[in-house]
Amino acid sequence: MSREAAIKYMTDNEAISTEGATAEIERYMGIPAQALGYKTGAMKIRELRTKYEKELGPKFKLAAFHTAVLKDGSFPLSVFEAKMYTWAESEK
């Protein structure tokens, strides 16, 4: 897909201006792995939420999960998983 086709696709399918779409596409072109990193992190957060909702049952509190996810900043996924495991153990 060309730059122009990607910009057109975004403006046709999202509520975004041509200028906004151009900036986003150029960012994706310049740093292609950035979007992949965000998606990988989002998938891990969803995976852990599902896991701990099942594991903790009624003790699972979404607000507490969100706080645990966000309070310490960014980590490599392996460290993040260990941190969330520790959080879940403390919620039992």
ZIHU-V752240 format. One record per residue. N is the residue number from 0. PSI is psi in degrees with one decimal (* if undefined). OMEGA is omega as a letter, one per 40 degrees, with the letter a starting at -180 (* if undefined). BURIAL is b if it has 24 or more other ideal C-beta (glycine too) atoms within 12 Angstrom, else e. Layout:
<<N	PSI	OMEGA	BURIAL> <N	PSI	OMEGA	BURIAL>>
This chain:
<<0	135.3	i	e> <1	165.8	i	e> <2	-48.2	a	e> <3	-40.7	i	e> <4	-38.1	i	e> <5	-42.2	i	e> <6	-45.0	i	b> <7	-43.3	i	e> <8	-45.5	a	e> <9	-46.0	a	b> <10	-28.6	i	e> <11	-26.5	a	e> <12	-3.6	i	e> <13	159.1	i	e> <14	77.5	a	e> <15	143.9	i	e> <16	164.7	i	e> <17	-40.5	i	e> <18	-43.3	i	e> <19	-43.6	i	e> <20	-40.9	i	b> <21	-45.4	i	e> <22	-43.4	i	e> <23	-47.2	a	b> <24	-41.6	i	b> <25	-34.1	i	e> <26	-44.1	i	e> <27	-36.5	i	b> <28	-38.3	a	e> <29	-32.9	a	e> <30	72.2	a	e> <31	-28.1	a	e> <32	-11.2	a	e> <33	-49.1	a	e> <34	-37.3	i	e> <35	-40.8	i	e> <36	-42.8	i	e> <37	-44.7	a	e> <38	-42.2	i	e> <39	-44.2	i	e> <40	-42.2	i	e> <41	-41.5	i	e> <42	-39.8	i	e> <43	-42.2	i	b> <44	-44.5	i	b> <45	-42.8	i	e> <46	-47.3	a	e> <47	-37.1	i	b> <48	-48.1	i	b> <49	-44.9	a	e> <50	-48.8	a	e> <51	-25.3	i	b> <52	-44.0	i	e> <53	-45.4	a	e> <54	-41.2	a	e> <55	-18.3	a	b> <56	-130.6	a	e> <57	-14.6	i	e> <58	-13.4	i	e> <59	125.5	i	e> <60	120.4	a	e> <61	-40.8	i	e> <62	-40.4	i	e> <63	-38.8	i	e> <64	-48.4	i	b> <65	-43.1	i	e> <66	-44.9	i	e> <67	-38.9	i	b> <68	-43.8	a	b> <69	-22.2	a	e> <70	-26.8	a	e> <71	2.9	i	e> <72	-159.7	a	e> <73	145.8	i	e> <74	159.1	i	e> <75	150.7	a	e> <76	-36.7	a	e> <77	-38.6	i	e> <78	-41.0	i	e> <79	-44.8	i	b> <80	-43.5	i	e> <81	-41.5	i	e> <82	-43.5	a	b> <83	-32.3	i	b> <84	-45.7	i	e> <85	-42.2	i	e> <86	-48.7	a	b> <87	-40.4	i	b> <88	-37.2	a	e> <89	-18.4	i	e> <90	-10.4	a	e> <91	*	*	e>>
